[in-house]
Structure formats: C-alpha cells, structure tokens
C-alpha cells in the first residue's frame, strides 16, 4: 500500500509539472518561430518542461514531509538537472525523429503506422534524457548512490514510456489544429506522470530495505534505507523525518548498513527512548526483518528486502 501511495503522489506531482511546463512554454515560447530560431525555441521549451517536472518529482518527498529546508535543496537540483535533461530530450527527440523517419522511408509530415511508431520511438528516446536527469537529481540531492542508481533506471523507463505517449499526442497536434493545445497539454501531463510514477515504482521494487511508520506523525509512511547511514530524527536534514514528537531528538539515531546487515545506532539519545522490540538500545542493535523500533512515541517497523524475498 505504501508503494502505491508513493507512486500516486509521484504521478500526480509529475503530471502537475508537465501541465505547468506546457503553460510556461505557452507564455514564454514562440511556437511560430522561423526556422533559424527553431532550435533555440526547442531548447527553451524542453528546459521549461523538464525543469518544472524535475522540480515537482524530485521534491515530492519533502513536500509530503512538509520540510521546507529539504524541499529547497531537492527542488534546486530538480530544476537545474531537469532543465538540462528536458532541453537535451526535446532537441534529441526531434533529431532522432527526423533521422528515423528518413531511414524508414516515411515522410516527416506523413501518416500511417510506420510514421506513428517512428515518432513514438524517437520521442521516447529523446525524453529518456529527461527521466535520467530527474533520477540523477534525486540521487545527488539525497546524497545516496542507491537512490541515484534506482532513480536513474526508473526515470529512464518513465521518460521512454512517457515520451512515446507524448509522441503519439504530438501527432494529434499536427492532425487536429483546432485542438492542438489540448493534445499538447495532455501529452506533457502523461509524460510527467510516467516519469514520476515509474521512477517511484522502480525505486520501491529495488530498494534494499525500508522503515514504515506504524505510530506517530505520517503514520503509514515508508522511508527507503538506500544510504550507507540513514539519519532518523527531528532534524530538517534527517532521512527519516520524525517531527512533532519532542521525545525524539533532532539526530536521534542512525540505521547503518554493514554488508548485508542493518544496525540501529543510538546517536546519543536516551536509551529508554530508543527501543527495539521493547529493549533499550544503549549503543547499537542489529536489525532483523519485522523488528519494531520505538524512538520517543514513534513506532517504526524495519523491513528488509532480502528477508522478505526468502519468505516468498
């Protein structure tokens, strides 16, 4: 259920980013620009679309946590890398589309199944760059090699699928000039939703371990443990944000990965407020799948991916 909620939020915010990107391009872009300015307009459009999608998808976790400090850091990476990926994606998609249609022997402005598939493939390959950029920005902002690799893979898949669907709707804008704006908006909305949702799906499937909030603020929320050491506490930079409980220290504890094992490390918090299965943790405690961690009044469940796989 937690994964489905995460996919839902990423899809909604990604779609919102695509829609706002389309609106911004409508305001600042010039779709009727002459041929000599076409490349610049494509770069501008791609940067606006990619930047806004990156802004929302990368910062969605901080938005859910209502963490303004983390939001500012994540959003800045999302905007910059998303804009670069979007600009490259738009330009490359058009170039690949031209070459592919030419190689298939179909007219660039033609129609038919060959032309449609060629356009969808070209746009999919082009917008893969945007998906990769969004995944990279998530990993860089989180300072997590695991999140970088999973996010990049998921973003690439989402970019390709969303780009292919965008290409399909792009053809509609050529066929139906009266409703071109509607089809263009729908195409970008789907592009953003695909990048957001598939990025979350791949990360959720591949993440090695996680903790889920059983009791406390954000009950039901699941946090991936994709760093060598994940910080738990009320600190604005905590990887597992446990706000609103004053018995939780700002930097209460760490969950450290040691080979194939995970260890809860007390980071100077009172032992009676740091429990695993009801036992006080003075220094550190090796975690097993299903262990209940209590920090202050907050109760978490540790979930090890490898342990779950062995049970199936």
PEFEN-V582202 format. One record per residue. N is the residue number from 1. PHI is phi in radians with two decimals (NA if undefined). OMEGA is omega as a letter, one per 40 degrees, with the letter a starting at -180 (NA if undefined). D_LAST is the distance of its C-alpha to the last C-alpha in whole Angstrom. Layout:
N,PHI,OMEGA,D_LAST
N,PHI,OMEGA,D_LAST
//
This chain:
1,NA,a,18
2,-1.07,i,19
3,-1.15,i,18
4,-1.13,i,20
5,-1.13,i,23
6,-1.11,i,23
7,-1.09,a,23
8,-1.05,a,26
9,-1.09,i,28
10,-1.10,i,28
11,-1.14,a,29
12,-1.11,a,32
13,-1.23,i,33
14,-1.13,i,33
15,-1.11,i,35
16,-1.08,i,37
17,-1.09,i,38
18,-1.09,a,39
19,-1.16,i,41
20,-1.18,i,43
21,-1.09,i,43
22,-1.12,i,45
23,-1.13,a,47
24,-1.15,i,48
25,-1.16,i,49
26,-1.13,a,51
27,-1.44,a,53
28,-1.72,a,53
29,-1.57,i,53
30,-2.32,a,55
31,-1.23,i,54
32,-1.80,a,57
33,-1.14,i,58
34,-1.14,a,60
35,-0.99,a,59
36,-1.24,i,60
37,-1.93,a,58
38,-1.15,a,55
39,-1.08,i,53
40,-1.08,i,53
41,-1.18,i,52
42,-1.18,i,49
43,-1.10,i,48
44,-1.10,a,49
45,-1.06,i,47
46,-1.11,i,44
47,-1.15,i,44
48,-1.13,a,45
49,-1.14,a,42
50,-1.14,a,40
51,-1.10,a,41
52,-1.26,i,40
53,-1.09,i,37
54,-1.06,a,36
55,-0.99,a,38
56,-1.40,a,35
57,-1.18,a,32
58,-1.21,a,32
59,-1.68,a,34
60,-1.08,i,32
61,-1.13,i,30
62,-1.19,i,33
63,-1.12,i,34
64,-1.13,i,31
65,-1.45,a,32
66,0.94,a,36
67,-1.94,a,37
68,-1.14,a,40
69,-1.16,i,40
70,-1.15,i,37
71,-1.03,a,37
72,-1.07,a,40
73,-1.21,a,39
74,-1.14,a,36
75,-1.10,a,38
76,-1.12,i,41
77,-1.13,a,38
78,-1.07,a,37
79,-1.12,a,40
80,-1.15,a,42
81,-1.23,i,39
82,-1.11,i,38
83,-1.12,i,42
84,-1.11,i,42
85,-1.12,i,39
86,-1.16,i,40
87,-1.10,i,44
88,-1.13,a,43
89,-1.11,i,40
90,-1.10,a,43
91,-1.20,a,46
92,-1.16,i,43
93,-1.03,i,42
94,-1.17,a,46
95,-1.16,i,47
96,-1.11,i,44
97,-1.03,a,44
98,-1.09,a,48
99,-1.18,a,47
100,-1.19,i,45
101,-1.09,i,47
102,-1.13,a,50
103,-1.17,i,48
104,-1.37,i,47
105,1.36,i,50
106,-1.82,i,50
107,-1.21,i,52
108,-1.05,i,51
109,-1.84,a,52
110,-1.51,a,51
111,-2.57,a,49
112,1.79,a,47
113,-1.08,a,43
114,-1.07,a,44
115,-1.16,i,45
116,-1.11,i,42
117,-1.11,i,39
118,-1.08,i,41
119,-1.15,a,42
120,-1.12,i,38
121,-1.13,a,37
122,-1.12,i,40
123,-1.15,i,39
124,-1.09,i,35
125,-1.11,a,36
126,-1.11,a,39
127,-1.32,i,36
128,-1.02,i,34
129,-1.05,i,36
130,-1.15,i,36
131,-1.06,i,32
132,-1.09,a,32
133,-1.09,i,35
134,-1.13,i,33
135,-1.11,i,30
136,-1.07,a,32
137,-1.14,i,34
138,-1.09,a,31
139,-1.16,a,30
140,-1.15,a,33
141,-1.12,i,34
142,-1.45,a,31
143,0.97,a,32
144,-2.27,i,28
145,-1.15,i,28
146,-1.11,i,24
147,-1.12,i,25
148,-1.12,a,28
149,-1.24,a,26
150,-1.19,a,23
151,-1.12,i,26
152,-1.14,i,28
153,-1.10,a,25
154,-1.15,i,24
155,-1.11,i,28
156,-1.11,i,29
157,-1.10,i,27
158,-1.10,i,28
159,-1.10,a,32
160,-1.20,a,32
161,-1.11,i,30
162,-1.12,i,32
163,-1.14,i,35
164,-1.11,i,35
165,-1.18,i,35
166,-1.06,i,38
167,-1.07,i,40
168,-1.12,i,40
169,-1.26,i,41
170,-1.09,i,44
171,-1.11,i,45
172,-1.11,i,46
173,-1.16,i,48
174,-1.39,a,50
175,-1.42,a,50
176,-2.22,a,51
177,-1.07,a,53
178,-1.16,a,54
179,-2.04,a,50
180,-1.05,a,49
181,-1.09,i,49
182,-1.10,a,46
183,-1.14,i,44
184,-1.10,i,44
185,-1.11,a,43
186,-1.13,i,40
187,-1.08,a,39
188,-1.27,i,39
189,-1.07,i,37
190,-1.19,i,34
191,-1.02,i,34
192,-1.09,a,34
193,-1.12,i,31
194,-1.16,i,29
195,-1.08,a,30
196,-1.14,a,29
197,-1.23,a,26
198,-1.26,i,24
199,-1.09,i,25
200,-1.14,a,23
201,-1.10,a,20
202,-1.12,i,20
203,-1.09,i,20
204,-1.15,a,17
205,-1.29,a,15
206,-1.64,a,16
207,-1.04,a,17
208,-1.26,a,16
209,-2.80,a,16
210,-2.75,i,18
211,-2.17,a,20
212,-2.08,a,20
213,-1.35,i,23
214,-1.62,i,23
215,-2.60,a,27
216,2.21,i,30
217,-1.07,a,31
218,1.15,i,28
219,-0.98,a,26
220,1.64,a,23
221,-1.24,i,23
222,-2.04,a,21
223,-2.04,i,22
224,-1.31,i,21
225,-1.83,a,21
226,-1.92,i,22
227,-2.09,i,26
228,-1.08,i,26
229,-2.53,a,28
230,-1.80,a,27
231,-1.55,i,30
232,-2.02,i,29
233,2.79,a,33
234,-1.59,a,35
235,-1.11,a,37
236,-1.08,a,37
237,-1.72,a,35
238,-1.11,i,32
239,-1.30,i,29
240,-2.02,a,28
241,-1.40,a,31
242,-2.11,a,31
243,-1.38,i,35
244,1.29,i,37
245,-2.12,a,36
246,-1.27,i,39
247,-1.40,i,37
248,-1.56,i,35
249,-1.25,a,37
250,-1.05,i,37
251,-2.15,a,35
252,-1.20,a,34
253,-2.69,i,31
254,-2.16,i,29
255,-1.96,a,25
256,-1.85,i,26
257,-1.56,i,23
258,-2.18,a,24
259,1.19,i,22
260,-1.64,a,19
261,-1.97,i,20
262,-2.14,a,21
263,-2.21,i,24
264,-1.50,a,26
265,-1.98,i,29
266,-1.22,a,32
267,-1.73,i,35
268,1.61,i,38
269,-1.44,i,37
270,-1.02,a,37
271,-1.09,a,35
272,-1.22,i,35
273,-1.82,a,34
274,-2.32,a,31
275,-2.13,i,29
276,-2.20,a,25
277,0.95,i,24
278,1.49,a,28
279,-1.79,a,29
280,-1.18,i,31
281,-1.92,a,31
282,-1.48,a,34
283,-2.14,i,33
284,-2.64,a,29
285,-2.62,i,26
286,-1.26,a,23
287,-1.65,i,20
288,-2.15,a,16
289,-0.97,i,14
290,1.64,i,15
291,-1.05,i,18
292,-1.74,i,21
293,-1.84,i,24
294,-2.07,i,27
295,-2.05,a,30
296,1.09,i,33
297,-1.73,a,32
298,-1.50,i,29
299,-2.02,i,26
300,-2.11,i,23
301,-2.02,i,19
302,-1.44,a,18
303,-2.20,i,14
304,-1.69,a,13
305,-1.05,a,11
306,-1.11,i,10
307,-1.17,i,9
308,-1.12,a,7
309,-1.15,a,5
310,-1.19,a,6
311,-1.37,a,4
312,-1.49,NA,0
//
